[in-house]
Amino acid sequence: MLTGMTPITKGQHILIPGAGLVGSLAGIWLARQGFKVTMMDKRTRPGSKGYDQSRSINLAVSHRAWKALAQIGLEDAIKEIALPMEGRIVHDTEGRTQFMPYGREGQAIYSVSRGKLNEVLNNHAAAEPNIEIHYQSKAIGLDVATHTVKCTGPEGTTYTSGDVVLGADGAFSVMRQVLQVSDRFDFSQNYIAHGYQEFTLPPGPDGDWALNPGGLHIWPRKSFMLIALPNTDKSFTCTLFLSWQGAEDSFEALKNAAHRRVWFQENFPDFCQLVPDFTTQAEHNVVSSLVTIRCFPWHSSRALLLGDAAHALVPFYGQGMNAGFEDVDVLMSMLPNHTTWEGLFHAFERRRKPDADAIADLALANFIEMRDKVADPVFLFHRKLSNRLATLLPDKWVPLYTLVSFTSTPYAQALATGKEQERILRRIANMPGVHNNYQDDAWLLEALHVAEFAVVAE
């Protein structure tokens, strides 16, 4: 052990600013490993009177999150409040729909309310004898030298010291802001040109589903899109992604009530029929921004950033929460192999940083796919080719979406594989007679061989 390094010892005191999804998961895991955990959060207890869920795009739980939840025995509890979505349901401007499966039969991502998920995790955390949670306690500072977190709340300013600090306090993390003043700390914050606004699509007149709850609904409209995810009360949480500024298709242009009504009816006629008060919701619901945050290093001494505090990303791959949960899963899997906190945090950030950057890139790219490409003939044909290859060669050809959503393949490896696959698909799609022959197994396998060789030759 190097001089100045702190040994990992059961019974040590772990402070977790941020009792949201990632903080709660980490707290439960550490408490069950014999550590004393103190969590603090600026909000009231989830589910309590006055709890501010804030604006939240519904979450999509996929393999990485399920794996992390299974490690602490909460997979079944979360599935009780989640709904499976087996594919995208694409809506055109005439109200026609097309179902596009995410993967093989039975593979699904799950829609869940952030508020309900947070409530379940917080309730389980509160039941742990080694966890203490302070609500309405907002972290406003960190003394890295003493590992003391400064908070403010109804009772004034408090100071809590511990052996280790895990900053899970979100995209605009105070813990990260403290680390940012350190020498050689890299940080970038990039907002996309689009914002988002949420709508509620209620159950139908008979109280049943107004839309098929078995998929993620998308209204792709080139430069903008609307999505809808099902809730357990048979409503849908809908989100409009639209440019902030512009003469026509922008939130700026929709400030006029009459123009707003016409615009929605022209672009989303079936949605407007299902949401009679869409103009009222559009007038009153808040428009929020979308940001990608990257930084490095993620730790200083015995203070470590997790989840959005280390790597916030836009929501278009549905992986923000999954990536945060995987942070916890990876960190806990590495814990038994390290003897000091500093050594553990150093190894963890170097393992996870490439994957965090990769999923941030994938999320940005998937926005273009969702709003533009799902209605593009070239993209759809590439998808057909990819699905055929996945059926013929299930162990060799695993599509990018499957790697990201239904496996634990590191994000960086999945991104590299996806790029190679896209090069191969482009080459096959440009071969003479491809549209007449791609359903012929022998022809397609030979085409794959030729395309792979061509890629290697490059």
N, C-alpha and C positions, 0 to 999 in steps of 0.2 A: 504494500500500500504506500502510495506517495505521501510525503509530508503535507499536511494541510487538508487531506482528503477526509471526508466524513463517512465512517462505516455505516452500512445499512443494518439497522437493528430493529427487531420487532418491538413495538411499544412506542416508537418515536412519534412525534406530533406532526401531522401533515395538515397544512392550511390550504384550503381550496377556495379562493375568491371566484364566485360564479357557481351557483347551484342549479345551473341549467342542465341540459342533456348530458354533455360530456363531463361536467363537474360531478354530477350525481353518479354517473357510471363509475368514474374513477374513485369516488368516495366509497361506494359500496365495495368495490373490489379491494381497496386498500384496507378498509375496516375488517373485512373477512380474512385478511392476511395478518391481522394482529396489530395494525397501526391505529393510533388514535387520530381521528379526523375531525377537523372543524371546518365547516362550510359556511360561507356568507354570501347573501344575495340581496340586491337592492329592492327586489319585489317582495310582496306578501307571499305567503305560502300558496303554491298552485292549487286551484280549486276552492280557495277560501273566498269569502266575501271581499270584494274590492280588488281581487287579483287581476293584474293587468297582463293579459296574454300578449298584448301588442299585436302589430300586424305580422302575419306569418304565412308564407306560402306553405300549403300542406306539404308534409314530408313524405318521401318515398323510401321506405325501408327495404333494403336489399341484402344480399348475402353477407356483406362485411359487417353490417350492423347486427344481423341475426347471429352471426358467429360470436360477436362480442357479448351480446345479451345471453347467449347460451352458456357462456363461461360462468355467469353468476346466476343461472337458473331462472332468468326472466323472459325467455323467449315466448313461452306460452301465455304469460300475463300480457305481453304486448300484442300478441296475435288476437287477443280478445277485443282489442280496440282498433284493429287494423283491417283493411279490406284489400283483397288481392286484385291486382290489375295485370292482366296477361298480355297486354299490348297497347298500342296507340290506336285510338279511334279518330280518324281524320275527317273533319267536316269541310265540305266545299261551300261556296257562296250560294249554291242552290239547295243546301240542306241535306245533300247526300253524304253518306258516311262510308268509310273504308277502314276495315280492321287490319292492323299490321302487328302480328305477334312479336313480342320481345325476344323470344327464344323458342325452345322446344315446348311441346305440349306439357302443361303443368308448371312451367316456369313463370313466375310472376314477381313483380315488385309490389309493395303494400303501401296503400295510402293511410296516413295517420295524422291526426291533429297534433301539432306541436304542443299545444297546451295540455291535452290529455296524456300525451307521452311523458311530458315533464312531470305531471301530477303523479303518475304511476311510479316513476323513478324516484321522485322526492318522497313519496309515501314509504317506499321500501328503504330508502336511505334513512329516513327518520326512525324506522323500526330497528335499525342496527344499534346495538349497545355501545359500539365504539365511535358513533357519529353524533356530533352536535351541530345543528343548523341554526344560523342566525339570519332571520329574514328582516327586510327593511334595513339592511346593513350594507351600505354601498362602499365598495373598496375605492379609496381615493389616493392611496399611496403605498409604496413598498420600500422598506429599508433592506436592501440586499445584504448588507453586512450582518445584520442581526436577524434577518428573515422575519421581520415584523410587518404585518399588514395594518395599514391605517384605514379605518372605516368611519363613515358618518351615518347617523340614523336618528330616529325620534329621541333617543337618549343622549345625543351629542356625539362627540368623537371618541372612538375606542381604538386601542392598540392591542393586537394579538400577536404573540411571538410563537414560532414553531421551529421544528428542525428542518422542514422542507416546505416550499410553496409551489403549488401547481396552479398556474394562472389559466383558468378556464372561463374568463369573463368576456368572451365574445369578440366580434370583429373590431370593436373600438376599445380594446382591452387597456385598462389603466396599467396593468402589470407590464404589458408590452411597451407602453409609453415610457415607463421607468427604464426599461432595458434599452430603449432607443437612444438614450443619451450616452450609452457606453461607447467607447472607442471601437471603431471598425464594425459597427452594427449596421447591416444593410436592411433597407426598408423601402418598399414601393407600395403605392396605393393608387389603383386605376379604376375610375368609374367608367362604365359603358354609357353610350349615348341614350340608352333606354332606361325608363323607370318602370315601376309596376304599380298596379292598383287592383285591389281585391273586390270581388263581388260574391254574393251568396245566391246560388240557384236553388230554390226551395223544392221540396217534394211536390209531386204532381197533385192535382185536385183530389185524387182518391187516397192521398197519403203515401203512394208508392213512388218508386224511382221515376224521375222525369227523363233520365237518360240511362243507358246501359252502365251499371256500376262496375263492370268487369274490365274496364280499360281507362287509360288516361286520355281524355278528350282533348283534341287540338284543332283549333281553327287557324291554320297557317295562311298568312296573307303577305308573304314576301318580306316587307320591311317591319312587320309587326305580327303579333299572334295573341290568341286567347287560349288558355288551357282550363280544364276542369278536372278536379280529383274528388272522388266520392267520400262522404262522411257516414258514420254509422247511423246517424239520424235520418238518412236518405236524402240529405241535401248534398250539394256539391260546393266546394270552395273553388271559385274561378279566379283566374289572374290574367289581367291584360298587361302585356309587355309592349310598350309603345315609346317612341322617341319623346324626349322632353320637349324639344323645340322643332319647329318646321311650319311651313305654310298650310299643310293639309293634314298628313297623318302624324299627329303629335298631340300630346296633352295640352300644349300651348294653344293649338287650334281648336280644341274641344271645350274651351271655356264658355263659348256661346251655347246656351241650352238648345236652341232650335237646330243649330249645326250638329250638336252632339247627338241628338235623336236621329237625324237623317244618316249620319255617319255610321252609327251602330246598326241601324236597320239595313244599310247597304252592305256592310261587311259581315255581320253576324245575324242574319234574319231569323234563323232557328233559335238562337240564344235569346233574342229579344222576345220571342213568343213565350219562352219558358220563364223569363224574368221580367214580369210586367213593370216593376219599379226600377228598371236598369238606369233610367235617366236620373232618378233620385239618388241611387247608389253612386253613380258616376259623379254627381255634384258634391256629395258629402264625404265619400271615402278618400282617405289620404293617399297621395301618390308618393312612393318611396324610391330610393336610389338603389343601384346594384353595383357592388364594388368587389374587386379582386385585391387581396392584400397578401404580399409576400414579405418575408423577413428572414434574417439569419444573423447570428445563431439564435436558437430558441431557448437557450438557458444561460444563466449567469450564476456561478457557484451552485447553490441548492435551490434555485428558483427556475422553474421550467414552464414554458407556454404549451398549451394543448388546444386542439380543435381550431375554431375560428380565430382565436387569439394569435395563433401561429400562422394560419393559412386560410383566410376567408376566401370563398369563391362564389361565383354566381350560381344560381340554382338549376341550370339547364341540363345537368346530367343527373340530378337528384342524388348527388353524392356528398354534399356538405356534411350532413349528420353522419352518414356512413363513414366518411373519412375521419371525422372526429372520434367516432366509436372505435375505428380501427387503430387510431393513435393509442387509445387506452389498451386495446387488446395486445398491440405490439409491445408497448411499454411493460405491461405486466408479464408478457412472455419472456422478456429480456431480464426482468428483475432477478430471477434466481441465479443468473449467470454473472452477476456483478456484485462486488463487495462494497463499493462506495457509490453514493448518490451522484457525485460529480462524474465518475466514470460511466455510470448508467446513462445519465443525461447526455453526455458527450457522444456516446455510441448511438443513442436513440435518434438524436437530431440528424446525424449523418446518414442514418438508415432511412429516415422518413422524408427528409427534405426533397430528394429527387421525385418521390411519389407525390408529394404535395404540389410541386410545380407541374407535374404531368397532369394531375386531375384538374388543376386550374386551367390548363390549356385545353383539355378535353371539354370542360364545361363551357368555355367560350365558343369552341367550335360547334358544340351541339346546339347552341342557340341558332346558328345559321341553318343547321340541318332541320331543326324543328319548324322554324318559321318559313324556310324556303324550299328545302330539298325534299321533304316528304310529299310534295306535289310535283316534283321534277321527274320527267320520264327517264333521264339518264341515271339519276340516283336510284330510282325504283328498279331499273334493270340491273344495276350493280348489286342491289340488295337481293334480287332473284338469283343472280350468279352466286353470291355469297351463301345464300341459304341452300342452294343445290350442293355446293362444295361441302358445307357443314354436314349435310345429310350423307354424302358419299364418303367423306373422310372425317368422321366425328372426332377422332383423336389428333388429327393433324390440322384441320381448319376449324378454329374456334373464333367466331366473329368478335369484333371489338366490344360490342355492347354486352355480349355474353361474358367476356373476360372481366369487364368492369363490374357488371351487376350481379353475376351469378358465380363468381369464383373469387379467390383471394389472391389472384395473380397481382403482383405489385403494379401499381398504376403506371410507373415508368416503363415496365416491360410490356404492359398492355398497349400503351401508346405506340411504342416502337413496332409491335406486331401489327397494329392497325394501319400504320403507315405503309408497311411492307405489303399487307393485304390489298390496300387501295391501289398501289402501283401494279400489282398483279391483275386486279380486276379491270383496271383501265386497259391493260394490254389485251386481255381476253375479249373485252367489249369491242375492241377495234379490229379483231380478227375477221376476215371475210366469212360470211355465212353464219356468224355467231347466233343471230336471232332464230335461225332455222334449226340449228344443231345443238344449242346449249343444253337441251333436255336429254340428249343422247349421252349416256354415261361415259362410253369409251371416248367420244369426241371431246367431252369436257375435261376428262382426265389427261388426255394428250395435250389439250390446250393449256392446262395448268402446268404441265411439264415444260412446255415451250416458254410460257410466260415466266416461270420461275427461273429458267436458265437465262432468259433475257435480262431479268432483274439482277442476277448475279454478275452477268457480263458487264453491266453498267458500272 
